[in-house]
Amino acid sequence: HPLAPRLALCSHARSATPTLGKEPLAAEEEEEEGPVLHAVGSVCEFDAGKQGHSKGLLGLIKTAEAKAKGGARYDVVTADGKTFALKASQVQATFSPSKKMKADTDPSEILAGYLEVAKAEPLELGVDPEMLEMAWELAAEQEASALSASSILQVIDEKLCSGPLEKYRAYKLMTSDLGKVFFKTVGNKYKAKAAKAVQASKQAFCAHVTATKYQDFCFV
């Protein structure tokens, strides 16, 4: 591929539009080992486990406590006011508190945008399948290490990871059936699949979606 962009962490993104160069994709810094205590006020997607057997719920972290024997416990409140006591393993993803929201803002107001994103179809998340395929090609050609969803999508448009809500949208795209066509999950990051695996995943995906929605993508 003639273009090989520089993938950078969103936390270090500049305001300017990202440039495309010929440098190999840089691996992200290794995360520190050990339990990480998510910040109070963060939005999280979680699995309620025995409390309803529900997955992919959204809530706001109200309390966070590190346990002496390791691990963490969280109290999370949802938009409808329900509170869940969670183990760290039940928290699937977290997104930093919005600087635009005051500390006493009602959870329903904070979570409103996230709930809209959660209901969206892959095609409504701001990235066309063809653009996601391009990002996969670039990552695969450079044999990049596993990258965050934000890092991958930043190549397409830096605005796709400009804030917590945008990062949640990126996360939902990468964990959608469309995202899984091109990338496999490695912890909380993603690695480009091999070409043969992508072809097989694409065929399976296109066999189960509405043809008109993905016509340009599926019939190429």
C-alpha positions in Angstrom: 0.0 0.0 0.0 1.5 3.4 -1.0 0.5 5.1 2.2 1.7 4.0 5.7 0.4 6.3 8.4 1.8 6.8 11.8 -0.6 5.5 14.5 -0.5 7.4 17.7 -2.3 7.2 21.0 -5.3 9.5 21.2 -4.0 10.8 24.5 -1.1 12.3 22.6 -3.1 13.5 19.6 -2.5 17.0 18.3 -5.1 19.4 17.1 -3.9 19.3 13.5 -5.1 16.7 11.0 -2.8 13.6 11.2 -0.4 13.3 8.3 0.4 10.2 6.3 4.0 9.2 6.1 6.1 6.2 5.4 7.2 5.4 9.0 6.3 2.0 10.3 3.5 1.8 12.8 4.7 2.3 16.3 3.6 -0.1 19.0 1.9 1.4 21.9 3.7 1.6 25.2 3.3 -1.4 27.4 0.8 -1.0 30.2 2.0 -1.4 33.8 1.3 -4.7 35.4 -1.0 -5.0 38.4 -4.6 -3.9 39.1 -5.7 -0.5 37.8 -8.3 1.4 39.8 -10.7 3.1 37.5 -11.5 6.7 38.4 -14.7 7.7 40.1 -16.9 9.5 37.6 -15.8 7.3 34.7 -18.4 5.9 32.4 -18.1 2.1 32.1 -19.6 -0.7 30.2 -20.1 -3.7 32.4 -21.5 -7.2 32.9 -24.1 -7.4 35.7 -23.4 -11.1 36.2 -25.7 -12.7 38.7 -27.5 -9.4 39.0 -29.7 -10.0 35.9 -27.2 -11.8 33.7 -27.0 -8.7 31.5 -24.0 -7.7 29.4 -23.0 -4.5 27.8 -24.8 -2.3 30.4 -23.7 1.3 30.9 -23.1 3.1 34.2 -21.2 5.7 36.1 -18.6 4.7 38.6 -19.6 6.2 42.0 -17.1 4.5 44.3 -13.9 2.6 43.6 -12.0 0.5 46.2 -8.8 -1.5 45.9 -8.8 -4.7 47.9 -5.9 -5.6 50.2 -5.6 -9.1 48.5 -5.7 -7.6 45.0 -8.4 -6.7 42.6 -11.0 -3.9 43.0 -14.6 -3.3 43.7 -16.9 -0.7 42.2 -20.4 0.7 42.9 -21.9 1.7 39.5 -25.1 3.6 39.0 -27.1 3.4 35.7 -29.2 6.0 34.0 -32.3 4.7 35.6 -30.8 5.0 39.1 -30.0 1.3 39.7 -26.8 0.6 41.6 -24.6 -2.4 40.9 -21.8 -3.7 43.1 -19.1 -5.0 40.7 -15.9 -6.9 40.7 -13.1 -5.6 38.5 -13.6 -8.5 36.1 -17.2 -7.4 35.4 -16.0 -4.0 34.1 -15.5 -4.4 30.3 -14.4 -0.9 29.4 -14.1 2.5 31.0 -14.1 6.0 29.6 -12.7 9.1 31.4 -15.1 11.5 33.1 -16.1 14.3 30.7 -14.6 17.7 31.7 -17.8 19.3 30.4 -19.9 17.7 33.1 -20.0 18.9 36.7 -19.5 16.4 39.5 -23.1 16.6 40.6 -24.6 16.1 37.1 -27.3 13.4 37.1 -26.1 10.1 35.7 -28.9 10.0 33.2 -27.6 13.2 31.6 -24.0 12.0 31.5 -25.0 8.6 30.0 -27.5 9.9 27.5 -25.0 10.2 24.6 -23.4 6.8 25.4 -26.8 5.1 25.4 -27.5 6.5 21.9 -24.1 5.1 20.7 -24.8 1.7 22.3 -28.0 1.4 20.2 -26.4 2.4 16.9 -25.7 0.0 14.1 -22.0 -0.3 12.9 -22.8 1.8 9.9 -24.0 4.6 12.2 -20.7 4.8 14.1 -18.9 7.2 11.8 -16.7 4.9 9.8 -17.5 3.2 6.5 -16.6 -0.4 6.1 -14.2 0.5 3.2 -12.3 3.0 5.5 -12.1 0.4 8.3 -10.7 -2.1 5.7 -8.1 0.5 4.7 -7.0 0.9 8.4 -6.8 -2.9 8.6 -4.6 -3.1 5.4 -2.2 -0.5 6.8 -1.9 -2.2 10.2 -1.5 -5.6 8.6 1.2 -4.5 6.1 3.3 -3.0 8.9 2.8 -6.0 11.2 1.9 -3.6 14.1 1.5 -4.8 17.6 -2.0 -4.8 19.2 -3.4 -1.2 19.2 -6.3 0.5 20.9 -9.5 1.2 19.0 -8.7 4.9 19.1 -5.3 4.5 17.6 -6.6 2.5 14.7 -9.4 4.9 13.9 -7.3 8.0 14.4 -5.6 7.2 11.0 -8.9 7.8 9.3 -9.9 10.9 11.2 -8.3 12.3 14.4 -11.7 13.6 15.5 -12.8 10.0 15.9 -11.0 9.9 19.2 -11.3 13.5 20.4 -13.1 12.7 23.7 -14.5 10.0 25.9 -17.8 9.6 24.0 -15.9 9.4 20.7 -13.6 6.7 22.2 -16.7 4.8 23.3 -18.0 5.0 19.7 -14.6 3.7 18.5 -14.8 0.8 21.0 -18.3 -0.1 19.9 -17.2 -0.2 16.3 -14.2 -2.4 17.0 -16.2 -4.8 19.1 -19.1 -5.0 16.6 -19.5 -7.8 14.1 -18.0 -5.5 11.4 -15.0 -4.7 13.5 -14.4 -8.4 14.2 -14.1 -9.0 10.4 -10.8 -7.2 10.4 -9.4 -7.3 13.9 -9.1 -9.8 16.7 -9.2 -8.7 20.4 -6.0 -9.0 22.4 -6.9 -8.0 26.0 -8.4 -4.5 25.6 -6.6 -3.9 22.3 -6.9 -5.1 18.7 -4.6 -6.8 16.2 -5.0 -7.0 12.5 -6.2 -10.5 11.3 -4.4 -12.4 8.5 -5.8 -11.8 5.0 -7.3 -15.3 4.7 -9.0 -14.9 8.1 -10.4 -11.6 7.0 -11.8 -13.1 3.8 -13.5 -15.9 5.7 -14.9 -13.4 8.3 -16.1 -11.1 5.6 -18.0 -13.9 3.8 -19.6 -15.0 7.0 -20.5 -11.4 7.9 -22.0 -10.6 4.5 -24.1 -13.8 4.5 -26.0 -12.5 7.6 -26.5 -8.8 6.9 -29.0 -6.9 4.9 -27.5 -6.7 1.4 -28.6 -3.2 0.6 -26.9 -1.7 3.7 -23.5 -3.2 2.9 -23.8 -3.5 -0.9 -20.6 -1.7 -1.7 -18.6 -3.6 0.9 -20.0 -7.1 0.4 -20.2 -7.2 -3.4 -16.6 -6.3 -4.2 
